[in-house]
């Protein structure tokens, strides 16, 4: 009976699958447009290569509907280089490649109206590409019928290369985005440091970059993002932090964030950055360096370490103090880690005051374990004695 019921349900699933049109062919038309150079409305993009990729396997791995939708939406936040990297790393199958006609349209045809797919532009043309089109099939009309043909309108986006990184603060060994950290952008010219001015194109020498009003200042936002969206010529540059938010110190790393610009890429601290999408940092699958600042150690937190310092050492922590090393390590003037409370016994040996309460102490632990072991042996012997006594009694009764 159970076998018959299971068979009925499986057959119903197959019939339903056929009825919803999933086994029918579907035709997809893409309308590709680009921004008109004269600034007017969009115009058809002819002769542009588009490719269709199969995301069905990756889409099916999403455990919930919300995660599946978020998976498809994430591609709209990716740059062209990120899309290529994702497709290559995950070995996504390319199904078709077509070229747009004079009217900017291209057509794809799928053998079955099911699964998930991605349409991307093959090459960047004049700094423009289309926003990746990710979608799942089948698509259903308002009346419940399944669409066997539909049209997608591609959105053109401009891609630009620019340096950016994220500013993070470390406090109690926990890192979080740090807003309102201020930086200037500089480069070395004939062995001299020169900084970008408020003109956005000129560089000038300055002995006081932290207070020079002529220099352009880049400020980290609430996400810790520091972005230089000014077109830079090829060469090497550096970001230099000139002001840390209250309660934090400028680290050595933050005074020299290395930037390299070439014809094909921009890197910060050796990490190649994704292009800006419509002037914004793509938020999905983005790799960007993090530059850390460490929290200033307060007098209360550093009470123990201060008592061990040389009284002649009058150095103190300030917002501009240089700190190096990982969280919890000492910099020039104090430790960022916590202190451990300790006491001294009668012999002068240090003991950890955090130990106590109901737990066994040092040698006590061995005594407790020994006592428990003895009790277990006694209980086992008593139980064995009872079993033997019962066994003898039963034997005599049988006689």
N, C-alpha and C positions, 0 to 999 in steps of 0.2 A: 504493500500500500504506500509506504513512504517512498519507494523507488518510483512509483507511478506519479505521485504528487510532484516529486522533484523534476521528473521528465516533463510534466505539464508546464511547470514554471519556466523551464529552459526553452521549451518550444514557444511559449508566449513571448519571451524576451526576443527571440529571433524574428517573430512576426512583427512585433512592435518596432524593431530596428529597421525592418524593411519598409514598414508603413511610414516612418518619419522621414524617409528619403535619404537616409545615410548611405545607402548603397548606390544612389544615383550620382551621376556626374554633376559637377558644379563649375560654373564659369565665373572667373573673377576679373573685373576690369579695373585697372588702376589709372587714374587721371593724375599725371605728373605736371607740376607747374613750378616756375621759378620767378624770383623777383626781377622785375624789369629794371635794367641798368639806369633808366632815366627816372626811376622812383615812382612810376605809375603802378597800376594794378598788376596782378600776376599774369604771366603769359605762359602758354604751353611750352613744355620742355621736350623738344624733339631729339631723337637719336641718343637717348639716355638708356644705359643698360640697367635692368632691374633683375633681381634674382629672388626665387621663392625657396625657402628652407622649411624642413619638416621639424616642428617642435613637439610633435605628439607624445613622444616618449617622456621628455622632460616635463611636459604639461601634466601627464598622467601621474607623475610621481608626487605632485602636490597633494597633500593630505586633506585639505579642505577647499571648499569653493572660494573662500576669501583669499587663501594662499594662491590658488590657481589664477584668480583675477589679478592679484598683485604681481605675480610672475609675468603675465603678459604686459601689464602696465609699466613694468620696470624697464622695458626696452625703449620706451619713449624718452627715458632719461639718460640714455647712453649715447656717447659720441660714436662717430664712424669707426675710429680705431678700437674702441671698446667692443663694438659689435663684432668686428673681425676677430678680435682676440677670443671672445666668447664662442663664436662658431668654430674656431680652430681648436680651442682647448677641449670643447665638448664633442668634437667630431660630428657636428650637425650635418645631416645629409642635404645637399642641394638638389632640388627636384627639377627646377626649370630656370632658364635664363632667357629673357626677351629684351627687345629694344623698343622704346616708345616711338610711335608713328608721328607724322607731321602735326597731328592734333594733340600730341602729348600723351596719348593713351596707349596702354599695353594690356594684353590679355593673357591670363593663365587659366589652365583647365586641370581640374583634379578628378581622378577616377571615382572617388568616394567623397560624400558630403559629411566628413567626420574628421576629428583630429584638431591639431593646433599648428599654425603656420606663421612664418615671418617673411615679410618682403622688405628688401633693402636695396639701396642704390649701390651699384658696383664701384663707381669711382666718384671722387669729389670733383666737381666742375666749377671753376671760378669761385672756389671757396664755399660752394653751396652743395648741399645734399638734401635728401628727404628724411623726415623723422621716421624711424623704423615702424613698420606696420605689423603689429602682432595681433592675431585674432584666432578664435576657436570656432569650429563648425560642429553641428549645423547652426545656421542662423534662422530664426523663426519669425514669421510675420505676425501682425497683431491678431489675425484670425486663427493662428495656430499652425498654419501651413508652413512648410519648410522651403526656404529660398534656394533655388537652383542656379541663380545668377544674381550678382550684385556688383556695385561699383564702389571703389574706395578712392577718396581724394587725399593725395599725398600732401603733407605740409612741408614746404621748403624751410630749411634752417641754415643759417650761416655758421661756419666753423672757424674759430680763430684760436691761435696758439698764444698762451699767456702763462706767466709763472704764478703759482699760488701754493699755499701750504696751510696747515692748521696749527693754531697756537693752543697749547694745552698747559694747564697748571697742575702741579702735583702737590697734594697736601695729605698728610697721614698715609702716604703710599697709595693714594687713590688719585687718578688723573681725570680731568674733566675739561671741556672747552673753556678757554679763557678769553673773555671779551675785553676790549679797550686797551690792548697792548699796541704800542705805537712803534712803527718801523719807518726807516728811510731806505731808499734804493741807491746803491752806489756802484762804482766801477773803478778800477785802477788805471790811471792814465799817466804814463811816464813815471811810474813808481809812486804816484800821489793819489790819495783817495779823493774822488769827486762824486757828488751826489746829485740826483735828479731834482730839478727845481720845479716850482709851481707851474712853469710853462708846459711841463709834460714832455719836452723835447730836449732841453738843454741840461748839461751837467756842470757843476761848479764846485770848486774846492771849499771846504769849510772846516774850521778847527772846533766849532761848537755845533755839531749837527743836532744835538738834543734841544737847542734853543733857537736855532736859525730859522727865522720866519720865512725865508726865501725857499726852503726845501719842501718838496711834496711829502706829505706824511700819509702812510697807509696804516689803517686801524683795523684790528681784528673785530669781527662781528660777534653776535651771540653764539654762533657755532664755532668760533675760533678761527674762521676763515680770513686769511690775508691774501688779497688778490690785486695784482697789478694788471689792469686791463688796458694798459697803454701799449701800443705796438712798439716792440723793441727790435732794434737791428741785431744782426748776428753778433755774438760775442759772449763774454763772461761778466756777470754782475754779482752783487751780493745784497741781501737784506740785512740791515743792522737795527736791532731793537734799541730805541732811545728812551722808552718809558714803559715801566711795568705797572700793571694794576696794583692797587693798594693791597699790601699783604704778601706780595710776591717779589722775587729777586730775578734779575736778568742773568740767565745762564751764559756760559761761555759760547755754547752752540748758537744761542739767539743773537749773538753779536756778529756772526758770519754765516748766514744762510746762503749757500752757493747756488747760483743760477747760471745755466748755460742755454743759449739760444742758437739754433741752427736753422737751415732751410727746411728741415723736415720734422724737428721736434724741439720741445722745451723740457728741461729737466731741472729739478730742485733737489739738492743734496744727493744727486745721483739717481733719483727716481724720475723716469720719463712720465710726463703728465698727459692725460687725455685732453683733447681740445675742448674749448668752451663751446657749448651748444646755445646758440642765440644769446651769446654774451654771458651765459651762466655756467657755473661748474656743474657738470653732470653728477647727480647724487647717487646713481646706481653703479655698483661695481667700480667705484673710483678708488684709485691708489694715489695717495698724496702723502708727503712726509709730515710728521708731527714734530714741532719744535717745542721743547718743554721749558717751563720756568718752575722753580720750587718755592714753596711757601716759606715765609720768614719765620724762623723759630722764635717764639715769644719767650720772655724771661721766665715765666712759670713753667713752660715745657722744658726749658733748658736749665732748670735749677740745679740738677745733679751735676751736669757737665760743667756748669759755671763754677761750682765749688772746687772743681779739680783744676781749673785754669790758673795760670800764673797771674798773680795780682797785677803784675806790670803790664799785662796784655790788655790794652784799652780798646781793642777793635770791637766793633759792634755791627749788627746786621742792618742793612739799608736796602731800599728797593733796587739800587743799582749795584749791589754786591754781586760778584761773579761766583757762581756755584757750578761745580762740575760733578759728574758721577751720577749713579742711579739713585732713585729715591731711597732715603734712609742712610746715605753715605754723607760724610762730612764735606763741606766746601770751605771757602776761606772765611771762617768766622763762626761756624756752628754746625750742629747736626740737624738734619731734617727728620730723623727718626725719633721715636719715643724713648724714655728712660725706664730702666727696670728698678723697682723698689727692692732694697736689700737691707739686711740687718747683720749684726755681728754677734756670735755666740760667746760663751765664757772663754773659749780658747783663742778668740780673735779670728776665727774662720768665718768667711762670708756665707750667709744662708739666704735663700730666696724667701722673702716674707709672704709671697703669694701662696706658698704651700701651707696647708693647715686643715682645720676642720675635722671631718670624720675619716679622712683618708689615712692609711698607715704611713708612718714617717720612717724613712730610712730603714734601720734594723727592725723596726716594728713590723714591717711588711713580711719579712721572713718568718717572724714568730707567728703571725696570723695564719700564714700559709701552712706552717707546720701543724698548728692546732687544728685547722680544718681537716688536714690529712689524717691526723690521729682519730678524730671523730668519725670520719668516713670509714676507717678500718674497723672501729668498734661496732658501728652500725651494721657493717657487712658481716662481722663475726656473729652478732646476735641473730641476724636473719638466717645465716647458715645453720646455727644451732636449732632454731625453730623448725626449719625444714627437715632436719635429721630427726627431731623428736616426733614430728608428724608422720614421717616415713616409718619409724619403729612402731608407732601406735597402730597404723593401718596394717602392718605386717602381722602383729599379734592378733588383731581382730579376725584376719583371714584364717589363722590357725584355729 
